[in-house]
């Protein structure tokens, strides 16, 4: 969890510094900080590659100017990502001998399995996290069971994307952040990187649904608020107790 938190910090800081330096006097320093955070995030773990999703979403949605200006705004960060990817693939880094990750040497299989896993990823992001609960079941059963929930979530959240550039930024960062996850079997801990965009998208929906006259939208607002704002207040302290229990027992063992 400590490493996940470190990666998340370096995942978020690049786009924050990039957005902050625009129009500021410390352009060089803040831009260098953004590039350095990308490098540090990638050095922390492979999950640091998710920083590219935020940066690309920023350039596409929030950056002004034409295509050339948008590309140049994140070119230094993308160069760092490209260098890291070349070294990662060229030196054969990665995870081997485990069923939790897929071989990038079989791109078609990785892509197809990743697409089939989308219902579980989407359900865990916007609904109830079922990855750990359903891990023992066959993959096709889990995908089939979560497909209706995922479709409902996307159907509710998609219309709000048109409301503002902020909503578009959050939605695009989620879509791009899901792509690196195609290389893995769905795991709860791996949703941390795209949670920033997911919760931003949810916040856009909750704000828009507040003034809606449709009962279904108001009901969905209450469900999303309960799942992500109120229920964690109850479950988080309990989860802390469960995670520290083995450590306490282990410390008293002879």
BELKA-V474840 format. One record per pair of residues at least 12 apart in sequence whose ideal C-beta (glycine too) atoms are under 7 Angstrom apart, sorted by the first residue. I is the first residue (numbers start at 0). GAP is how many residues later the second one is. Records with the same first field share a line. If there is no record, write none. Layout:
I->GAP + GAP
This chain:
2->41 + 42
3->185 + 188
5->38
6->34 + 37 + 38 + 40 + 41
7->184 + 185
9->27 + 30 + 31 + 34 + 38 + 41
10->30 + 37 + 39 + 40 + 182
11->184
12->24
13->20 + 23 + 24 + 37 + 41 + 63
14->39 + 40 + 43
16->13 + 16 + 17 + 20
17->16 + 37 + 40 + 56
18->39 + 43
30->45
33->43
34->41 + 42 + 45
37->13 + 39 + 42 + 43
38->41
41->42
46->143 + 146
48->32 + 131
49->127 + 130 + 143 + 144
51->26 + 29
52->120 + 123 + 124
53->119
54->19 + 22
55->18 + 120
56->112 + 115 + 116 + 119
57->111
58->14 + 15
59->112
60->104 + 107 + 108 + 111
61->103 + 107
98->86
99->84 + 85 + 87
100->82 + 83
101->81 + 82
103->79
109->72 + 73
110->71
113->67 + 68
115->27
116->26 + 69
117->32
118->24 + 27 + 28 + 31
119->22 + 23 + 26 + 66
120->57 + 60 + 65
121->28 + 31 + 32
122->23 + 26 + 27 + 30
123->62 + 64 + 67
124->66 + 69 + 73
125->27 + 31 + 72 + 76
126->22 + 26 + 100
127->99
128->59
129->16
130->55 + 56 + 57
131->56
155->49 + 64
156->44 + 48
159->44 + 45 + 48
162->41 + 45
165->38
166->34 + 37
169->27 + 30 + 31 + 34
170->30
172->24
173->20 + 23 + 24 + 27
176->16 + 17 + 20
177->16
198->29
201->22 + 26
204->19
205->15 + 18 + 19
208->12
